[in-house]
Amino acid sequence: MAGVYDPRTNIAFIALSDILTIILTAVVAERRWMYIPAIAWAGVALADFHFDSPVTRPILFGTATFFFMLIPGLFLTLEERKMRR
C-alpha cells in the first residue's frame, strides 16, 4: 500500500493502535473495565469505513478520543489519588 493515501485506513490503523494500548494498560493495571473502551475503539475502526465524508471521520475520531481515552484516563487518575491517601 506504499504510495496509496486512504484516510479511512489511516484512522482505522490509529484506532487499532489505541486498542492495543488500552488492552496493554488494562492487563498491566489489572482493570478489567478498560476492555470496554478497547471494544469501543474496535467499533470506531469498523465504523470509519462507513463514513465517506471528510468532515464526519474527524468528528467520529475526535469524539471517540474524548470518550475512550480521556474519560478512562481520568478514572485511572482518580483511582491513583485515592490509593495515595
PEZIGI-V26919 format. One line per field, one symbol per residue. burial: 1 if it has 9 or more other C-alpha atoms within 8 Angstrom, else 0. A space follows every 50 residues. Layout:
# PEZIGI-V26919
burial = ???
This chain:
# PEZIGI-V26919
burial = 00000001001110110111011011100000011011111101110110 00000110011001111111110000000000000
